Amino acid sequence: MGNKGKNKYSLPALFEKRSFTISKIISIFKAMFEFVADTIPEQTAYLIGTAALLFASFTSLFSVVNPLAAMPLFLSLTDRFSERERIQTAKRASFYMFGVLITFLLIGTFILSFFGISLAGIRIAGGLIIMRAAYSMLNPEKGGRKLTDEDEAAAMEKEDISFSPLALPLLSGPGSIAVVIGFATQAEGINDYVINGVSIVLVVLITYGILRLAPISAKYIGPAGLNVMTRLMGFIALAISVQFILSGISRYFGLG
């Protein structure tokens, strides 16, 4: 019985038990480090891809919406409004704008399927629409207006201009709708729809902020500053339109 107790608590037995415990701990830490090494690059790549898609969709939509160019017309149409009425009009217009864009993001592909329009066709057509809008922004003094004189005169007589002409066609016109449908055709899963939806929300919030601060911003930016920013947005929109057209052509001929 004494020999049995001596064997149980002898130095070799304790060393063997301790070495087993240490080796087990080492193996656990090794497995943890391998897991971290395998997962961090994947998560980093996913975050980088998500940020890149969000930035691309935001800049594409913002450049075509171009709320800065809408400031002068917004101030002109709401000149007879009080400050509270102007803020409420900007809020409703932004809400309607969100509704229009998010609707076409969600059902844009179904509309194309219903009318039998190919993805290549909608990308080329959307590219041409965006190109026309971009050309107008690059030449604001020659017709970079989204509303005719008749439309402005009719809007001056309306009590509520938040939906028409502010939301449609000023803020969410054919060019913006074409960009959003392009998002839907390129989405590969629910994550892409969520990211594009977030970009729409960001553009709507910034648009609301610009319209709400339009009286103050217009004084500091001035007509010259608005023209410079409009041309800059026009150049970006022109590049987007070319990309849409090239993407549609390559898809039609199966080049990429």
C-alpha positions as CSV (number, residue, x, y, z in Angstrom):
1,M,0.0,0.0,0.0
2,G,2.9,2.3,0.8
3,N,4.5,1.5,-2.6
4,K,1.3,2.3,-4.3
5,G,1.1,5.8,-2.7
6,K,4.8,6.4,-3.4
7,N,4.2,5.6,-7.1
8,K,1.2,7.9,-7.3
9,Y,3.0,10.9,-5.9
10,S,6.5,10.2,-7.0
11,L,8.6,12.8,-8.9
12,P,8.4,10.9,-12.3
13,A,4.7,10.6,-12.0
14,L,4.2,14.2,-11.2
15,F,6.6,15.3,-13.9
16,E,4.7,13.1,-16.4
17,K,1.4,14.6,-15.4
18,R,2.7,18.1,-15.5
19,S,4.3,17.6,-18.9
20,F,1.0,16.3,-20.2
21,T,-0.8,19.3,-18.9
22,I,1.7,21.7,-20.4
23,S,1.6,20.0,-23.8
24,K,-2.1,20.2,-23.7
25,I,-2.1,23.9,-23.0
26,I,0.5,24.5,-25.7
27,S,-1.7,22.5,-28.2
28,I,-4.7,24.6,-27.2
29,F,-2.9,27.9,-27.7
30,K,-1.4,26.6,-31.0
31,A,-4.9,25.8,-32.2
32,M,-6.1,29.3,-31.1
33,F,-3.3,31.0,-33.0
34,E,-4.0,29.0,-36.1
35,F,-7.7,29.9,-35.9
36,V,-6.9,33.6,-35.5
37,A,-4.4,33.5,-38.3
38,D,-7.0,31.8,-40.6
39,T,-9.9,34.0,-39.7
40,I,-8.4,37.5,-39.5
41,P,-7.4,37.7,-43.2
42,E,-10.8,36.6,-44.3
43,Q,-12.6,39.1,-42.1
44,T,-10.3,41.8,-43.2
45,A,-10.8,41.0,-46.9
46,Y,-14.6,41.0,-46.3
47,L,-14.5,44.4,-44.5
48,I,-12.4,45.9,-47.3
49,G,-14.7,44.5,-49.9
50,T,-17.8,45.8,-48.1
51,A,-16.2,49.3,-47.6
52,A,-15.2,49.4,-51.3
53,L,-18.7,48.5,-52.5
54,L,-20.3,51.0,-50.1
55,F,-17.9,53.8,-51.3
56,A,-18.5,53.0,-55.0
57,S,-22.3,52.8,-54.7
58,F,-22.4,56.0,-52.6
59,T,-20.2,58.1,-54.9
60,S,-22.0,56.8,-58.0
61,L,-25.5,57.7,-56.7
62,F,-24.4,61.0,-55.0
63,S,-22.8,62.3,-58.2
64,V,-25.9,61.6,-60.3
65,V,-28.4,62.9,-57.7
66,N,-26.1,66.0,-57.2
67,P,-28.2,67.7,-54.4
68,L,-25.8,70.7,-54.6
69,A,-27.2,71.6,-58.0
70,A,-30.7,71.3,-56.6
71,M,-30.1,74.1,-54.0
72,P,-30.9,77.1,-56.2
73,L,-34.1,75.7,-57.6
74,F,-35.2,74.5,-54.1
75,L,-34.6,78.0,-52.8
76,S,-36.5,79.5,-55.7
77,L,-39.5,77.2,-55.4
78,T,-39.7,77.7,-51.6
79,D,-39.1,81.4,-51.6
80,R,-42.7,82.0,-50.5
81,F,-42.5,79.5,-47.7
82,S,-41.6,80.1,-44.1
83,E,-38.6,78.6,-42.5
84,R,-40.6,75.8,-41.0
85,E,-42.4,75.1,-44.2
86,R,-39.1,74.9,-46.1
87,I,-37.7,72.4,-43.6
88,Q,-40.9,70.3,-43.8
89,T,-40.7,70.4,-47.6
90,A,-37.1,69.2,-47.6
91,K,-38.0,66.4,-45.2
92,R,-40.9,65.1,-47.3
93,A,-38.9,65.4,-50.5
94,S,-36.1,63.4,-49.0
95,F,-38.6,60.8,-47.7
96,Y,-40.2,60.5,-51.2
97,M,-36.7,60.3,-52.7
98,F,-35.8,57.4,-50.4
99,G,-39.1,55.6,-51.3
100,V,-38.5,55.9,-55.0
101,L,-34.9,54.8,-55.0
102,I,-35.3,51.9,-52.5
103,T,-38.4,50.6,-54.5
104,F,-36.4,50.4,-57.8
105,L,-33.5,48.8,-55.9
106,L,-35.8,46.0,-54.6
107,I,-38.0,45.5,-57.7
108,G,-35.8,46.7,-60.5
109,T,-34.8,43.3,-61.7
110,F,-38.5,42.1,-61.6
111,I,-39.5,45.0,-63.8
112,L,-36.7,44.1,-66.3
113,S,-37.9,40.4,-66.3
114,F,-41.5,41.5,-66.8
115,F,-40.7,43.6,-69.8
116,G,-38.1,41.1,-71.1
117,I,-35.3,43.6,-70.9
118,S,-31.8,42.1,-70.7
119,L,-29.2,43.2,-68.2
120,A,-27.0,44.3,-71.0
121,G,-29.7,46.5,-72.4
122,I,-30.6,48.2,-69.2
123,R,-26.9,48.9,-68.5
124,I,-26.4,50.5,-71.9
125,A,-29.7,52.5,-71.6
126,G,-28.9,53.5,-68.1
127,G,-25.4,54.6,-69.2
128,L,-26.8,56.8,-71.9
129,I,-29.3,58.4,-69.5
130,I,-26.5,59.1,-67.0
131,M,-24.3,60.4,-69.8
132,R,-27.0,62.9,-70.8
133,A,-27.3,64.1,-67.2
134,A,-23.6,64.2,-66.9
135,Y,-23.2,66.3,-70.0
136,S,-25.8,68.7,-68.6
137,M,-23.9,69.0,-65.4
138,L,-20.6,69.7,-67.3
139,N,-22.4,72.5,-69.1
140,P,-24.7,74.0,-66.5
141,E,-25.1,77.3,-68.4
142,K,-26.3,75.5,-71.6
143,G,-29.1,73.5,-70.2
144,G,-28.0,71.7,-67.1
145,R,-31.6,72.1,-65.8
146,K,-33.9,69.2,-64.9
147,L,-37.0,71.3,-65.1
148,T,-38.3,73.4,-67.9
149,D,-39.6,76.9,-67.5
150,E,-43.2,75.5,-67.7
151,D,-42.5,73.0,-65.0
152,E,-41.0,75.7,-62.7
153,A,-44.0,78.0,-63.4
154,A,-46.4,75.1,-62.5
155,A,-44.5,74.3,-59.4
156,M,-44.6,77.9,-58.2
157,E,-48.4,77.6,-58.1
158,K,-48.5,74.3,-56.2
159,E,-48.9,74.2,-52.4
160,D,-46.9,71.0,-52.0
161,I,-43.8,70.6,-54.2
162,S,-42.1,67.8,-52.1
163,F,-43.0,64.9,-54.4
164,S,-43.2,66.7,-57.7
165,P,-41.0,68.3,-58.9
166,L,-38.5,68.0,-56.0
167,A,-38.4,64.2,-55.4
168,L,-39.4,63.5,-59.0
169,P,-37.6,64.3,-61.2
170,L,-35.2,66.7,-59.5
171,L,-33.6,64.3,-56.9
172,S,-34.6,60.9,-58.0
173,G,-34.9,61.3,-61.8
174,P,-34.2,58.8,-64.6
175,G,-30.4,59.0,-64.0
176,S,-30.7,58.1,-60.3
177,I,-33.2,55.3,-61.0
178,A,-30.9,53.9,-63.7
179,V,-28.0,53.8,-61.2
180,V,-30.1,52.1,-58.6
181,I,-31.3,49.5,-61.1
182,G,-27.7,49.0,-62.1
183,F,-27.0,48.2,-58.4
184,A,-29.7,45.6,-58.4
185,T,-28.5,43.9,-61.5
186,Q,-25.0,43.6,-60.1
187,A,-26.0,42.5,-56.6
188,E,-24.8,38.9,-55.9
189,G,-26.6,38.4,-52.6
190,I,-28.6,39.9,-49.7
191,N,-25.4,41.6,-48.4
192,D,-25.0,43.6,-51.6
193,Y,-28.6,44.8,-51.4
194,V,-28.0,45.9,-47.8
195,I,-24.9,47.8,-48.7
196,N,-26.6,49.5,-51.6
197,G,-29.5,50.3,-49.3
198,V,-27.2,51.9,-46.8
199,S,-25.6,54.0,-49.6
200,I,-29.1,55.2,-50.6
201,V,-29.8,56.1,-46.9
202,L,-26.6,58.1,-46.7
203,V,-27.3,60.0,-49.9
204,V,-30.8,60.8,-48.7
205,L,-29.6,62.0,-45.4
206,I,-26.9,64.2,-47.0
207,T,-29.5,65.5,-49.5
208,Y,-31.8,66.5,-46.6
209,G,-29.0,68.2,-44.8
210,I,-28.0,70.2,-47.9
211,L,-31.6,71.3,-48.6
212,R,-32.2,72.2,-45.0
213,L,-29.0,74.3,-44.9
214,A,-29.6,75.7,-48.5
215,P,-30.2,79.3,-47.5
216,I,-26.9,79.4,-45.5
217,S,-24.9,77.3,-47.9
218,A,-25.9,79.3,-51.0
219,K,-24.5,82.5,-49.4
220,Y,-21.1,80.9,-48.7
221,I,-20.7,78.7,-51.8
222,G,-22.1,81.2,-54.3
223,P,-23.0,80.6,-58.0
224,A,-19.3,80.1,-59.0
225,G,-18.8,77.5,-56.3
226,L,-22.0,75.7,-57.3
227,N,-20.9,75.6,-60.9
228,V,-17.5,74.1,-60.0
229,M,-19.1,71.4,-57.8
230,T,-21.7,70.6,-60.4
231,R,-19.0,70.1,-63.1
232,L,-17.0,67.9,-60.7
233,M,-20.1,65.8,-60.1
234,G,-20.7,65.8,-63.9
235,F,-17.3,64.4,-64.6
236,I,-17.8,61.6,-62.1
237,A,-21.2,60.8,-63.5
238,L,-19.8,60.8,-67.0
239,A,-17.2,58.2,-66.0
240,I,-19.9,56.1,-64.4
241,S,-22.0,56.3,-67.6
242,V,-19.1,55.1,-69.7
243,Q,-18.5,52.2,-67.2
244,F,-22.2,51.2,-67.5
245,I,-22.1,51.2,-71.3
246,L,-18.8,49.2,-71.4
247,S,-20.2,46.7,-68.9
248,G,-23.4,46.3,-70.9
249,I,-21.5,45.8,-74.2
250,S,-19.1,43.3,-72.6
251,R,-22.0,41.4,-71.1
252,Y,-23.9,41.3,-74.4
253,F,-20.9,39.9,-76.3
254,G,-19.8,37.7,-73.5
255,L,-16.4,39.4,-73.2
256,G,-16.2,39.5,-69.4
